[in-house]
């Protein structure tokens, strides 16, 4: 099994010690060291070039996000924080996971499983959405349809739907979202969920696995035809 070289960065000494103790349960995780703030963390990252960091967000002098912005080499990141309000920012920097303090062993199991699969080339991209008081961890592949609603997008996955502050343009630029096709200014759909395709006077409509029908604009209809020819 490939070892995962890891740093723990947190301004709370007890939190660092507890995380390091919990990580001893995973033979693939090798803790290279620990840092008490973002400045020290940056120096250790540039010196040791770890595969993974467990990173606090609110730290004196420099936040975890500010530290990441200052790096020339950014390792995989799992945030560990007492606050649930940074989930969207965590998504924007492509964090692997977002753990809430105090960290429960079952949640750490899931986080370590994610990084282990990524190192083995088996990782499926996920992201976070905060909906009211609940934090959702969602796989991109499970989303069937994304619809724009002013400054938000509504995600439809399985029998669930959730609202996230983002835009279709941002999602379209995300390399993890290559399975989505832009139907129009307002909607995009997962091409792997297309059950049937119809054409009427040059415009295409697709029916998704759930039965939802999506009408493509004229311009996107042309793009979709070209895509299917490849």
C-alpha positions as a printed Julia matrix, in Angstrom:
230×3 Matrix{Float64}:
   0.0    0.0     0.0
   1.3    3.44   -0.93
   2.17   5.58    2.08
   0.55   9.01    2.36
   2.96  11.6     3.73
   0.96  13.9     5.98
   1.17  17.14    7.98
  -1.23  18.34   10.69
  -1.67  22.14   10.88
  -3.75  23.56   13.73
  -3.19  26.33   16.27
  -4.63  24.19   19.09
  -1.96  21.88   20.51
  -4.53  19.47   21.94
  -6.34  19.25   18.58
  -3.05  18.45   16.82
  -2.18  15.78   19.35
  -5.61  14.18   19.1
  -5.52  14.11   15.29
  -2.04  12.57   15.26
  -3.2    9.97   17.79
  -6.22   9.06   15.65
  -4.13   8.84   12.48
  -1.94   6.15   14.05
  -4.8    3.73   13.33
  -4.08   4.0     9.59
  -0.83   2.3     8.47
  -0.88   4.12    5.11
  -0.76   7.53    6.85
   2.74   8.69    7.79
   2.7   11.9     9.84
   5.79  13.92    8.94
   5.18  16.65   11.5
   2.86  19.31   12.84
   2.56  23.11   12.68
   0.84  25.6    14.99
  -0.02  28.27   12.4
  -0.14  28.99    8.69
   3.33  30.54    8.5
   4.98  27.52   10.1
   2.77  25.22    8.03
   3.87  26.89    4.79
   7.55  26.41    5.63
   7.02  22.73    6.44
   4.99  22.12    3.28
   7.67  23.68    1.08
  10.4   21.73    2.87
   8.74  18.32    3.15
   6.36  18.32    0.14
   3.66  16.21    1.83
   0.9   14.37   -0.05
  -1.79  15.48    2.4
  -2.44  18.1     5.07
  -5.07  18.19    7.78
  -5.7   21.92    8.01
  -7.51  24.15   10.49
  -9.12  27.3     9.06
  -9.26  29.91   11.8
  -5.69  30.41   13.01
  -3.86  33.48   14.38
  -2.12  35.64   11.78
  -3.21  33.7     8.71
  -6.21  31.55    7.91
  -5.9   28.12    6.35
  -7.21  29.53    3.06
  -4.64  32.34    3.08
  -1.87  29.84    3.7
  -3.0   27.76    0.7
  -2.97  30.86   -1.52
   0.66  31.5    -0.61
   1.89  28.03   -1.62
   3.69  27.13   -4.82
   2.91  23.45   -4.21
  -0.54  22.61   -2.84
  -0.97  19.09   -1.42
  -4.31  17.36   -0.97
  -6.3   19.1     1.78
  -8.69  17.86    4.43
 -10.06  20.74    6.49
 -10.6   20.25   10.21
 -12.6   23.07   11.77
 -15.16  24.03   14.38
 -17.11  26.08   11.81
 -19.46  24.81    9.09
 -19.66  28.16    7.27
 -16.58  27.6     5.08
 -17.88  24.61    3.11
 -18.24  26.54   -0.16
 -14.71  27.91    0.08
 -13.49  24.38    0.76
 -15.22  23.28   -2.45
 -13.58  26.14   -4.38
 -10.09  25.0    -3.38
 -10.97  21.35   -4.18
 -10.63  20.05   -0.64
 -10.97  16.29   -0.26
 -13.09  16.51    2.87
 -14.35  18.86    5.58
 -14.28  17.5     9.12
 -16.06  19.16   12.0
 -14.46  19.32   15.45
 -14.53  17.26   17.54
 -13.62  14.75   14.85
 -15.5   11.47   15.08
 -13.64   8.27   14.21
 -16.23   7.22   11.61
 -15.87  10.55    9.77
 -12.08  10.27    9.83
 -12.46   6.75    8.39
 -14.35   8.22    5.43
 -11.8   10.98    4.92
  -8.84   8.58    4.97
 -10.71   6.27    2.6
 -11.1    9.18    0.15
  -7.4   10.07    0.11
  -6.41   6.38   -0.07
  -8.63   5.84   -3.12
  -7.29   8.98   -4.77
  -3.73   7.76   -4.31
  -4.78   4.43   -5.86
  -6.48   6.2    -8.77
  -9.97   5.15   -7.59
 -11.19   8.48   -6.26
 -14.58   9.8    -7.33
 -14.82  13.62   -7.09
 -17.04  14.94   -4.3
 -17.94  18.35   -2.89
 -19.76  19.98    0.01
 -23.08  21.78    0.18
 -24.5   23.43    3.28
 -28.31  23.32    3.33
 -29.82  24.97    6.4
 -28.08  23.24    9.33
 -26.92  20.18    7.4
 -23.68  19.65    5.48
 -24.04  17.37    2.45
 -21.12  15.49    0.9
 -22.16  14.8    -2.7
 -20.54  12.9    -5.57
 -20.65  14.78   -8.85
 -21.57  11.59  -10.69
 -24.81  11.23   -8.72
 -26.16  14.6    -9.9
 -28.61  14.33  -12.79
 -29.54  17.97  -13.35
 -28.31  21.43  -12.27
 -30.61  24.44  -12.63
 -29.71  28.11  -12.2
 -31.73  30.17   -9.68
 -30.38  33.75   -9.58
 -27.16  33.58   -7.53
 -27.66  29.92   -6.71
 -27.87  26.57   -8.45
 -30.25  23.76   -7.55
 -28.75  20.28   -7.67
 -30.97  17.28   -8.39
 -29.51  13.93   -7.32
 -31.39  10.72   -6.64
 -34.62  11.74   -4.94
 -32.93  14.71   -3.31
 -32.39  18.33   -4.28
 -30.31  21.0    -2.61
 -29.58  24.69   -3.23
 -25.97  25.85   -3.45
 -24.51  29.34   -3.88
 -22.65  29.0    -7.15
 -23.14  29.49  -10.89
 -23.38  27.23  -13.92
 -20.39  29.05  -15.41
 -18.2   28.16  -12.43
 -19.32  24.55  -12.45
 -18.72  24.31  -16.19
 -15.08  25.33  -15.64
 -14.52  22.66  -12.97
 -12.5   19.75  -14.44
 -14.36  17.33  -12.15
 -17.6   18.24  -13.95
 -16.74  17.03  -17.43
 -19.8   14.73  -17.41
 -22.19  17.72  -17.52
 -23.51  19.28  -20.71
 -24.86  22.83  -20.8
 -28.42  22.68  -22.18
 -29.08  26.42  -21.97
 -28.26  29.45  -19.85
 -30.45  28.03  -17.08
 -29.71  24.27  -17.03
 -27.05  21.61  -17.42
 -27.43  17.84  -17.23
 -25.34  14.73  -16.68
 -24.78  13.11  -20.09
 -24.44   9.72  -18.37
 -28.07  10.03  -17.22
 -29.6   10.52  -20.66
 -32.27   7.87  -21.32
 -33.5    9.14  -24.71
 -32.98  11.96  -27.23
 -35.58  13.63  -29.47
 -35.24  16.24  -32.21
 -37.96  18.66  -33.29
 -37.33  21.35  -35.92
 -33.62  21.38  -35.23
 -33.85  21.59  -31.43
 -33.01  18.64  -29.24
 -34.64  17.58  -26.02
 -33.3   14.84  -23.77
 -35.14  12.71  -21.25
 -33.1   11.83  -18.18
 -33.22   8.59  -16.19
 -35.67  10.14  -13.71
 -38.06  11.04  -16.52
 -37.17  14.74  -16.43
 -37.23  16.33  -19.89
 -34.62  18.99  -20.73
 -34.9   21.26  -23.78
 -31.61  22.36  -25.39
 -31.17  25.77  -26.97
 -30.56  25.88  -30.74
 -26.86  26.57  -30.26
 -26.42  23.79  -27.71
 -28.42  21.41  -29.86
 -25.74  21.8   -32.55
 -23.0   21.21  -29.97
 -24.78  18.13  -28.64
 -25.07  16.61  -32.15
 -21.36  17.19  -32.73
 -20.59  15.61  -29.36
 -22.57  12.46  -30.2
 -20.7   12.12  -33.53
 -17.32  11.78  -31.8
